[in-house]
Amino acid sequence: MSVFARRSQVIPENRREMVSDPFLDNGLDLSESGMPNRPMVVLELDDLCDAPAETIARTAGHIEDSLALVIGVLNRPPSRAMGPVLAATTLTLTELPVADLLHQVISVEETDVALATLGAAVARSPRAALACGQLLRQTSKLDTMQALAAEAAVYSMLLAGPEFARWLTERGPARPKPPAADTLVRLHRTDGHLSIVLDHPQRRNALSVRLREELLAAAQVAAADSSITSVELSGTGPDFCSGGDLDEFGCATDLVASYLVRLDRAPWRVFDRIAGHLVARVTGACIGAGAEIAAMAGTVAAAPDTYFSFPEVHMGLVPGAGGTVSVPSRIGRWRAAWLMLTGQRLPVPTALRWGLVDRMTEARN
């Protein structure tokens, strides 16, 4: 499978009619089984730095119309006029230093290595990767509830896909669960402050169905009581939350019900409503749902050993705990796409520069 085609996207003035030839009208090159053979296109953007506004606008329009993941590459500092093109891409890579506020461009050590990383990730799960890229484009334009509904629909659809089925085979049979404590989420109130603590360190505070339900109940308490003026969310043990409980993955048999559950039983939907007085205090692993929920908070305070990662596309899925809404709202959909497509870890210093973390806390004893 040819994962990506790479070319210069600036078309000579006497060949403007050819602009759609290499990568726009060809679509995804779907096989008879619906497998996209051409899910990613890489575009050299250097010539656009000096291009006229008409060319930039035309190119941006073509990129926005593309169904494929469109990855820009820059070897020159981008001009201000290039904004529409950078905004239209899935993301753009460069080896140059990038201002923290330029969310559309990811600075990497070696562009070819970064492209290879992206290419390998997309080749493994092309359907999930495309779904993630399209979803991020949509959620950034919708209000929170509409965006969460779109995410839940895409996530539930992918549960029936071959890429997730392959991951389940790779995982092997689910492990039997040891008995859990009576309470997986602890609440403690002092005056107007409510502390919500994920308390299942034996499972690295993984978001099981039971923990999710208890977390939802805690979030509803915080939202319903107007005398609660500050809320802190944290986790017991070295890790804030290691993501969804992997041993529960693959249990859904009714995918329509799965969609409705993801909407109705979602703590992140409630956390979004109280974000203004919610602080997520995170440590260690913030993986998948852990990172997504933390990003819903108005303030994220992270210990130096914290890291964030999004493994869902590797599993044939997309983030499903509000991450396609919460993470782009903090760091932009382009950086979110880089993290979600590649699954690479984001350490605290970079998370702080990008805005996924608001402040660092002291190291734990």
NORZIQUI-V861067 format. One record per run of one state. SS is the DSSP state (2 for helix, 1 for strand, 0 for the rest). FROM is the first residue (numbers start at 1). TO is the last residue. If there is no record, write none. Layout:
ss=(SS;SS)
from=(FROM;FROM)
to=(TO;TO)
This chain:
ss=(0;1;0;2;0;1;0;1;0;1;0;2;0;2;0;1;0;2;0;1;0;1;0;2;0;2;0;2;0;2;0;1;0;1;0;2;0;1;0;2;0;1;0;1;0;1;0;2;0;2;0;2;0;2;1;0;1;0;2;0;1;0;1;0;2;0;2;0;1;2;0;1;0)
from=(1;4;9;13;19;30;31;36;37;40;45;46;51;53;66;69;75;80;89;91;95;105;108;111;125;126;140;144;159;162;172;185;191;193;199;201;204;207;208;209;225;230;236;241;242;244;245;246;249;255;265;267;274;275;278;283;285;288;289;297;299;303;307;310;313;316;323;343;346;348;355;359;361)
to=(3;8;12;18;29;30;35;36;39;44;45;50;52;65;68;74;79;88;90;94;104;107;110;124;125;139;143;158;161;171;184;190;192;198;200;203;206;207;208;224;229;235;240;241;243;244;245;248;254;264;266;273;274;277;282;284;287;288;296;298;302;306;309;312;315;322;342;345;347;354;358;360;365)
